[in-house]
Amino acid sequence: MSSKEIPYKIYLEESEMPQSWYNVRADMKNKPAPLLNPGTLQPMTAEELGHVFCDELVKQELDDTNPYIEIPEEIRKFYRMYRPSPLVRAYCLEEKLQTPAHIYYKFEGNNTSGSHKLNSAIAQAYYAKQQGLKGVTTETGAGQWGTALSMACAYLGLDCQVYMVKVSYEQKPFRREVMRTYGAKVTPSPSETTEVGRKILAAHPGTTGSLGCAISEAVEAATSQEGYRYVLGSVLSQVLLHQSVIGLEAQAALAKYDIVPDLIIGCAGGGSNLGGLISPFMGEVLRGEKNYRFIAVEPASCPSLTRGKYVYDFCDTGMVCPLAKMYTLGSGFIPSANHAGGLRYHGMSSVVSQLYHDGYLEARSVEQTSVFEAAEMFARVEGILPAPESSHAIRVAIDEALKCKETGEAKNIVFGLTGTGYFDMVAYEKYNNGEMTDYIPTDADLQQGFDGIPKFPGNEI
Ligand SMILES: *Cc1c(COP(=O)(O)O)cnc(C)c1O
């Protein structure tokens, strides 16, 4: 325990920002399984991946060995506009809970896109620009990734085409307009503009869309236009790598006050913020230097880690992407439309999946009304209006702090506050009106998703 008094916000100097990202795969004994070509079932080669992704990002995607990858100066320059982000001691929440625990959160909502996604958006846009491309295509669910990418592309002068999950496009017109303000072209998905979109619409008329489906459309758009590549806001190992800036800064801030975390908590959609936050700490555990507990928190309505299967699966509904080995609910799984958060992806980062499979990480699923209860308490005492996704981590941080109250343990709890919820007021409205429901898929619902998992020798469910 430190003798120095800990301030409300622990800031780093700009000069203390990380010079390199940390690649946790380098320290993993069991490397995440490689992406497979769905046609040949062989590992995807750099050349194959290069048709879809930028060359430098392909290198990062395939790099299982280099622990540190330098952050180019241009990206560091952009980071300085909104980083380093503060590590906040949640004194007011601790007092509200009357817990002996010390609660800290790394706040990533301090930029216009409102989330951590900008950390990877600027990196991916930068490498696209370096390669001399005209633009990038992508999908967005709740809209945070599309917004972040639009900002990054505007900064670098790249064209940006976003396929936005239809239900969000309709429910979140303001997000859409932010993206358009930054110059992006936004199309509701599934759409008639791609072959795969038309196919999905024919098979499921009236569908409100899903991330998996929007990915298929964005990939098709990238591969069918000259000078475009596809970029993805989560799930991929390169995205986890870029997000390690969160964990590296958190680690440096904690070290300033000799704080040793006991428990590190993050919400998990595709696993990028969680993976980024825990990476450097996980590295210490993997190298046998330290011991921390890590908890991934996911919605009970989309429980990939807690109820999914660890197998190779498609990353998208249209089955055009490589196969990834991950905890998955099946690429055809479409979570309930009433779910408020953006943690609606059917799969999980292969890095996070492998770490979970090897027992380095715990997972918990939480129901959305209890998530919004936590969000409301947090907003009232800490001031920040949290994103529904982030509030999953708040829920478990509060639960753990309350356990400390029972046991009298003064544990150090660190969680990732990934973003703000200003564009999620329809969800908050539902909660405030007492109209929010908790939808938990039945085993039979999940089985439908599992039935769509590709079957080949070695990939039995
Ligand atoms: C996208 C998003 C998430 C979930 O994505 P991960 O890749 O799992 O981090 C969490 N919080 C916010 C605010 C987001 O925008």
The ligand as an SDF file (V2000), in Angstrom:
LIG
                    3D

 15 15  0  0  0  0  0  0  0  0999 V2000
  -17.4200   -1.3700  -28.9120 C   0  0  0  0  0  0  0  0  0  0  0  0
  -17.4810   -1.0640  -27.4930 C   0  0  0  0  0  0  0  0  0  0  0  0
  -17.2930   -2.0610  -26.5270 C   0  0  0  0  0  0  0  0  0  0  0  0
  -17.0770   -3.5080  -26.8640 C   0  0  0  0  0  0  0  0  0  0  0  0
  -16.0700   -3.8060  -27.7540 O   0  0  0  0  0  0  0  0  0  0  0  0
  -14.7760   -4.6290  -27.3420 P   0  0  0  0  0  0  0  0  0  0  0  0
  -14.0900   -4.9010  -28.5980 O   0  0  0  0  0  0  0  0  0  0  0  0
  -15.2310   -5.8620  -26.6440 O   0  0  0  0  0  0  0  0  0  0  0  0
  -14.0140   -3.7450  -26.4620 O   0  0  0  0  0  0  0  0  0  0  0  0
  -17.2980   -1.6960  -25.2030 C   0  0  0  0  0  0  0  0  0  0  0  0
  -17.5370   -0.4360  -24.8260 N   0  0  0  0  0  0  0  0  0  0  0  0
  -17.7510    0.5510  -25.7180 C   0  0  0  0  0  0  0  0  0  0  0  0
  -18.0160    1.9390  -25.2340 C   0  0  0  0  0  0  0  0  0  0  0  0
  -17.7300    0.2690  -27.0810 C   0  0  0  0  0  0  0  0  0  0  0  0
  -17.9200    1.2440  -27.9710 O   0  0  0  0  0  0  0  0  0  0  0  0
  1  2  1  0
  2  3  1  0
  2 14  2  0
  3  4  1  0
  3 10  2  0
  4  5  1  0
  5  6  1  0
  6  7  2  0
  6  8  1  0
  6  9  1  0
 10 11  1  0
 11 12  2  0
 12 13  1  0
 12 14  1  0
 14 15  1  0
M  END
$$$$
